[in-house]
Amino acid sequence: MNQNYYPFSAIIGQEAMKKALLLNVVNPKIGGVLINGEKGTAKSTAVRALSPLIDKKIVEMPLSISEDRLVGSIDMEKTLEGGSVYFEEGVLKKADQNILYVDEVNLLQDYIIDILLDVSANGMNRIEREGVSFSHQSDFILVGTMNREEGELRPHFLDRFGLYVNIQGEKDPRVRVEILKNRHAYEENRQVFCQSFRDQETKFKGLISEAKERMKQIIVTEENLQKIISLCLQANVMGHRADLVMEQTAKAIAALNGRIEINDQDIEEAAFFALMHRQKERSPQQQEEENTDSQEPEEEPEQRENQPELEDDDAPSEEENPHPEQDEEKQSEKDDNNKEQPKPGKPQTENFEIGQDFKLKDFGHRSDRRVRRGQGKRTNSRSASKSGRYIFTTMQRKNNDLALDATIRAAAPFQGQRKSNGMAINIREEDIREKVRQKKIANLLVFVVDASGSMGANQRMVETKGAIMSLLKDAYVKRDKICLVAFRGEEAQVLLPPTRSVERGYKLLENMEIGGKTPLNAGLTKGIQVIKSELKKAPELMPMMIVITDGKGNVSLADDKKPKAELFEIGEKIREFKQINTMVIDIEKQGMMRFGIAKELAGMMNSEYRAMDELNSDKILTMVESIRGTA
């Protein structure tokens, strides 16, 4: 036994985690496991402890890994010495037929995740370098560990893990004492400690070996398949990967339990491992039964805290209004909305469902020549690092990203006049060419939405929510961030912080209420604050603020300023903010009493302006595409 590894059988508790690891060893077709848990819960220890029990290597992938180190690269020394291209294998080559382990997998760079997704999907690693193509098999068991408090995992990548386990530290004091004693004994004399668990480790080896042999005899019946499909449908999962994973997991569970037939208990246990990270949060039954560890309990207190503030802000404003004529129209709209108000003096709020989402067309900033760092999948931009697609070469020396093919071509015509000096080719300084790379950069879409009482007319908020939800779904694919700022009452609030989480976005949009006054000035200010904050974190972002309003704000930020005058001052400041694109969607009703303030605001901000009598989500998308396409 390798004394450097803590014995697998010495790990106390965490039975679900250990079971999930063993299942993948018995049946690699399951597709790996993602282990989420607190710090210090033996996640990494358990993965590394597998090594002495199996005939596979544990190949660890560091967070700081480069693309060349992951997929492989050209061995420059051998290439120049031998006159032909030599490939140096990467981590994906070493991981073939082994276990690829990624600690803190949720902190991986996006472009590394994209590579892992591609390779895990087809089991082949394809390398394109210097005009030369090379491919090799890379079929591995992907094991990841993470702590959700440090960041979420992309939904598409999350689905690639066959199984998911959520673990916590032991709560029983007696068990915690036993864990401490074992750890002290291990650190005091590792060899003696490991020897004390030799018999248990031998049993695990035999159990795994027997289960692998038993796997060959297991037959899945029609009844088994019906049970699997039934559980997947109940969990409201997307796609069919869950069905396939559950079948393979149930087979492995039966094999570990010494049987060649699958029973209902095996399938239900498989569902516990395979469906937890795939079920959609919209399913009420699943939320009630299995969603106790989700984000919902954390977000509900925030919503309860925010609601009383909004209600206080929605007090009647007859004595405060500086523009009686505008306020008469606004008060009329409020009166229409408040016809069923049961208690005078109490503000009314309404909650509208999310409208039908739709398929998005491609949109985004046009490509430019600015060199940027960062990741995304929306807009092409020059890369400041060695990551990205190699598009052409340059003689300028900036980042030592050697373009070998162009360098050799530049040196080739002069080889007759140069001494070889024992090299296959003599390359000089003036021959060196560097790569110019291109990659995609994420965008930031900030929706500033009027949530005052007037938004309840003609299903405006329903359509608005549908458009935002559609863009949110597209955002996680394109690696964009989408933010939702709503203004009503006396203030603006960031209901949906910059995110790519479809589930969280849906939950917050679904609970967004409307009613009260229209603090448009606060909404614009809050939107700009969000954009500035995000640009500090990621200067490469391409932000766009989309304002959905009728322009008739009636709440100013400063007591000594009128709302409209202050609004235009804010608009001038936004116009001077050159890093963003803006668009105003005017939802004011057509008619004789049309004020046209939203149009004036768009002119002040130098924004794209669109007026619409009926707020339609498809039209919003067309407008966004138009402004982004001409930016």
N, C-alpha and C positions, 0 to 999 in steps of 0.2 A: 504494500500500500504506500502511496506517496505521502510522506509525513508532512508535506507542506499544506495539504488540504485538510480542513476540518471534516471529520467523518459525516456523511449524509445521515447515518443512523443516530448520530449524537445530537442532531437538531431536535429540540424539544418543542412540541406544538407545531403550528403552521401546517396542519395536515393537508389542507386544500392546495397549498403551494407545492408541497412535495408530491402530491398525487398528480397534479397537472404536469409537472416535470417528468414524472415516470411515464405517464400516458404518452407523451411525445417521444420518449425514447423507445417505447414499445411499438408505436405506430407513427413514424415521421410524417405520414400523409395528413396528420391532423393540422399541421401548419404552424407549429410554434406556440408560444405562450407569452402573454404580457402580464407582469406581476407589478401591481401598484400597491404601495404601502408607505407607512411612515419610515423615517430614518431609523436605522438600527433594528430592523426586524428580520435580519438574516436573509435578505433577498439575494445579495451577491454571494453570500456564503453557501447557500443552497445550490445555486447554479454551478459554482466551482466544485462543490463536493460531489457532483455527478461524475466527474472525470474518472476517478478510480473504478467506478461501477460499470462503465460502458466501454465499447470499443471505438468510441469517437473522441476527437479532440474538442476542447473548448477553445474556440478562437475568439479572442476578445477584440472588439473594435473601439478604439478611443474616440471620445467626442471631438477631438481636434483633428481627426483624420482628414487628409486632403483627397481630392478626387483621384489623383494619380496613385496615391497609396492604396485607395480602396479598389479600383478597377484594374490597376496595373499600369505600367509606363514603359517607355523605351529606356533600355540600359545604354546611356550615352557612351560610356567608356568602351564597352564591347562593340558598339556600333561603329565608333570611329576607328577602333583597332582592326576589326575584321572586315569592314567595308560592306556589311549587310546589317539589317535591322535585327536587334535582339530585344525581346520583351522581358521585362522584370515582373514577375507575378505579384499580384496584390492580395489584399485580405480576402477578396471574394474567391480567389483560386484556392487559398489555404482552407477556406471554409467549406469547400465542396465535400459532401458526404460527412460533414461534421456539424457541430453546433456553433452558430454565430451568436455571440453574446454581446449585447449593447447595454451598458449601464447608463442610467439617465437618458433613455432613448428619446424622451420628449424634448430634450435640449439639442438634438441634432440639427445641423443646418438643413435648410429646405432642399438644396440641390443634392445632398447626400441621401435624404429620404427618397427623392425622386429616383435615384439610382437603385436603391434597395427595392423600391416598388417594382421597377422594371425587371430586375433580375429575379426577384422572388416569384414574379408572375409566370415566367417562362423557363426558369432554371438555367438560363444561358447568360453569360456575361460577354457583351460585345464591346470591343475597344476600337475606337477610331482615333488614330494619332498620325500626324505628319503624312497624311495621304495614304496610310496603310491600315488595313482592317485586320482584326484578329478576334477570334471568339473561342470560348471554352465553356465547359459545363460548370455550373455553380448551383448545386442543389443542396441546400442546408436547412437545418432546423433553426428558425429565428427565435431567440429568447431575449426579451427586453425587460428591464426593470426601471421603475420610475416612481417619483413622488408627485402626485397631482398638484400639490401646493406650489410646485416650482414651474408649472405650466402644463397646458393640455397638449394632447397628441392630435395631429390632423386626423379627421374622421376616416379618410380614405386609407391612411396608414394603419389606423387602429383596427380596421376591418380585416387587414391582412394577417393579423395574429389569430391563429385558430382559437385559442382559449384565453380567458382573462380571469385573473384572480386578484381580489382585493383583500389585503391582509392588514392586521393591526397588531400592536404590541400586546403581550400577555397581561391580563388584568389580575390574575390570581397571584398573591404575594408568594405563595409556596412554589409556584412554577417559576417565578422570576428568580427566586433563590437558587433553584436547581440550575437554571441557565447560567447564573453567575458562577456557581461551583464548577460546572463543566468548562466554562471559559477559562477560569483560573487554572484548572488542571491542564488544559490544552497549552496555555502559554508557559506554564512551568516546565513541562516536558512533553513536547508534541509527539515524539516517537512512542513513548509509553502510553499516552492517551489514545493514540490511534490504534495501537495494538490491542487495547482493552475493548475496542469495538470491532475487532477483526471478524469475529463470528457473525455479528449482525450485518456487516458489510458483505460477507460471503453469501448470506441468505438473500440479500437484496440482489446480488448478481445472479443467483440462481432463479429468483423470481422473475427478473427481467428476461433472462434467457428462455425460460419456459413459456413466458407469455408471448414472446416473439414467435416461437414455434407454433403455439396455439392459434396465433393470428391467421395462419394459413388455412385453418380448418373452419373458421367462423363463416357462417352464411347468414345474410340479412334477409329476413322474411318480408312478405308483403305487409303483414301486420306491424312489423317493426317500422317500416317506411311510413305507414299511415300515422303511427304514433309520433314519429319525428316531424312530419309535415304539420300535424295538428298543433304541436307545441310551438313550432316556428310561426305559424299563423297567429296563434294566441299572443305571441310576443311582438307581433306587428313588425317583424324584421324586414329590412330592405334587401332585395336580391335573393340569390339562392346559395350563397356561400355558407350560410348558417346550416342549411340542410345537409350539405356535404360534410361539414366539419362535425356535426352531431353524429352522423352515421359512423365516421371513422373513430370518433371518441367513444361511442357506445361499444364498438368492437374491441377497442383497447381496454375498456373497463371490464368487459366480460372476460377477456384474456387474462388480465391481472387477477381476477377473482376465480380463475381456474375453470372457466366454462367455455364451451364453444357455441352456446346459444345466448342470444341477447334477450333480456327480459325488460319489462317496463321500468324497473328500478334503474337499470343501466342507462336507459334513454333519459330518464328524469335527471340523473346525476350528470349526464352529458350536457343536458340543457343548462344546468347550473353553470358549467364552465364556458359553454359556447355562446350563450345568448345574453349574458349580462351586459356586454359592451356593444351589442348590436340592436337591442330592442329600442324602438322609438319612444321617446318620452311622452308622445301624445296619447299613448294607450293608458286609459285610466286604471284598468285592472293592474297593469304592470307597475304603475307608479305607486299604487297603494300597497302592493304586496312586496315588491323587490327594490324600490327606489329610495330606501331609507338613507343610503350613503351618497345620494346624488347632490347636486348643487341646490336643489329646490329648498331645503330647509334653511340654507344660508341666505337665499335671496328673498324669501317671504318676509323676514323681519324688516329688511330694507324697504319693501313695498309698504308694510304696515306703518313704518316710521314716516315715510314720505306722504302717505295719504292725508294725515291730519294737517300737515303743513299746507298742502294744496287746498284743503278745504278752508283753512284760515285765509288763504290768499284770494279766495273766490267771493269775498264779501261784496255786497252791492256797492256800486261806485258812483251814485248819482251826484254826491257832493264833491267828488274828487275830479270829475271829468273837465278838462280844459277846453274841449271842443264839443259843445252841446249838439250841433247839427250831426256830426259824425256819430256821437254817442246815441242819438235818438235812433239811428238806423241799427246800431249795434245792440242797443237795449231792446229794440224790436225783435231782433234775432234771438236775443236771450229769452225774451218773453215767450217767443214761439217754442223755444226748447224747454221752458220751465212751466208749461201749462199743467203738467201733472205733478208739480212740486208739492209734496204733501205738507211741508212745514215751511212757512214763510221765514226768510232770513237764513235758512240753511241752503248752502250751495248744492246744486245738482251736478252729478257726474254721470257719464254714460260710458259703457264699454262696448265696443264694436268688434265683431269677429274679423279674422284675417281674410281678406279677399282671395280669390283664386290666383295661385301663382302661375307662372308661364315660363316657357323656354326663352332663354336670353340669346340675343345676338351678340357677336363680339364687339367690344368697344374698348376704348382706352386712349391714352395719349399717343400721338404719333411718335415714332422713334426720333431721338435726337442724338447729337454727338457728344453730349456731356458724359463724362466718365463717372460711374457710380459704383458704390458698393451696395451690398444688400441682395435680397432674393425675392422672387415672385414669379408669376406666370402671366402677367398682363401685358406689359409694354416692353419692347426691345430697347436696350440701352447698352452703351459701351461698358465693358467690365473693367474695374480697377484692380482686379485680382487675377489669379491664374485659373479661375473657374469660368465656365461659359463656352459657347461655341466658337471655334476658331474660324474667322471669316476671311481675313487677309493678313498680310505682313507689313511691317514697317521697319525702316532703318533706324528709327529713334529708339534709344536705349532707355527704358523706363522701369521695367519690373523684372528683368532677367527671365522672361518667359520665351525661351529659345524656340524659334521655328526651324526645326532641323531640316525639313525638306527644302525650304527656301534658302537656308544657309548653304546647303550642299549645292543647290543649283547655282547660287551666286559664285561659289568657289570653283565649280567644275571647269569653266573655260580657261582657268589659269593654272591648272595642274601641270601642264607641260613646262611652264616656266618656273615652277616652285619645286624645291627639294622636298622629298617625302618625309625625311627624318624618321623613317621606320613606321610611318602612319599610312593608312590606306588613302587618306586625303588630307591635304594641308590647308587648314582654315585660318584665315587672318582676321584681324579686328574688323576690317572694312567689309568682310563677307557676312558678318553676323546680322541676322534678321530676327526680329521679335514678332510674336503673335499679337494681333488685335482681336480681342474676343468680344462676343456679344452675348448678353443674357437678358432674361426678362426680370422686370422690377415690379414690385407690388404697388398698387394704388391704395389710397385712402378715400373712401366715400363717406362724407358726413351729411346726413339728412337732418335739416333743421325744419321741424314739422310743427305747424300750428295745431295745437290741441285744445283750443278754446271752444266755447259752445257752438260757434258757427260751423265747426267742422262736422257736426252731426247731420247737417242737411245733405240730402241727396246721396247718402252713402259715401261721402267723400273719404272718410277715414277708413272705411272698408277697403276701398280701392288703393288708398295710400299704403296701407299695411300689406296688401298683396304685392305691390311693387317692391317694397323694401324686403319682404321675405324672399322674393325671387332673386334679387340682387345678392342677398345674404348667402343663398345656396350657391350662386355662382362664385361668390367671394372665396369660399374655401377651396374651390377647384383652382382658381386663378391666384390664390394666396393674397388676395386683397383683404383689407380690413374695412368693415362697415360700422359706422357709428350712428346712433339715433339720438338726436337732441329734441325734446318736446318742450314747448313753452305754453303755459296756461296759468291763470291766476295772477300771481305777482312775480313769477320767476320762471327760469328755464332750468331743466334738469337733464342730465345725461342718463337717459333710460337704458340705453344699450352702449356701454363703453366700446371702444374699438375692438372688434372681435371677428373671429371666423367660425364661431360655434353656431351651427344651425339650430341645435336644440335649445341653447340658452336664448338665442335671438327670438325663436318662436314663442318661448315662454313669456318673455318680457313684452313682446308685441301684443300677445293675446290679452295681457292684463293692462295694457295702456288705456287709461280713461281720458275722456274729454269733458270740458266744461269750464266756465269762468271767463275771465278777461283775457286780453291778448297782449302779453309782454314780448312783442316782436323784438324790441331792442335787446332784451336780455337773451333771447334765442340766438341772435346773430353773434353777440359777444361770446356766448358760451361755445358756439360752434368754432369760432376763431381760436378760442383758448384751447380747445381740444386739438385742433390742427397744429398749433404752435408746440404744444406739449409732445405730440407724436413726432414732429419734425426734429425736436431735440434728441429723441431716442433714435430716430432713423432718418437722417437728412436726405436719404435717397428716395423717400416716398414722394409720390405725385398726388397731392391732395386735391379734392374737389368738394365744394360745399354746394348742396342742392337745397334751396329754400322753397318750401311749399307754404304759401300764405296768400291772403288777400291784401296784405300791406296795411291794414287798418289797425295798427297797434294803438293801444290806449294806456300804456304804462311806461313811464320813463325811468331810467336808471337814476338820474339825478333829480332831486326835488325842484331845483331852480330851472329846469329845462322842460320844454313842451315835447311830447312824444315824437311828433313828426319831425321837428327840427333836429332833435337828437338822433333820430333814425338816419337822416341824411348825413349827419356828421360821421356816424359809424360806417355808412356806405362809402364815404370818401376814404376812410382809413383802410377799408377792405380793398378798394381799388388800388391802393398803393402797395398792397401785399402781393407782390408779383409771383410768388411761388405757388399760388393756388388758382384754379379755375372755379368760377361760380356760375350758377344758373338759378333763375327765379321762375317758379311756376305759379302763375296768378290764378287763384281759385275764386276770385270775386265774381259774383253773379252779373250776367249781362243785364243791361237795362238803363233807364234814364238816371238812376241814382248811382251810377258807377263812378267811383272816385279816381281810379287809376293810380293809386299810390304805389302798388307793387311794380308797375311799369316804370314809374319815376325812380324807384329804388334800384331797379335793374340798370337803368341808365347811369345812376350815380356810382354803382359798383362796377360798371363796364361788364355786366353779366349778359349771358344769353337769356332772352326773355321769351316766355311762351304764355299765352292766355288760353284758358279753357273753361267752358261753362260746366262741363261734366268731367270730374277728375277720373281719368281712365289710366290704369296701370300700364297698358301697352303704349299709350301716348307718352307717359313719363319715360319709359325705356327709350323710345325713339328720340326724345329730346336729349336725354343723357348721352345717347350714342352720337347725336349730331354735334353737341358741343365738345365732346371728348375727341371726336374724329377730326375736328378742325382746330384743335388746340395747338 
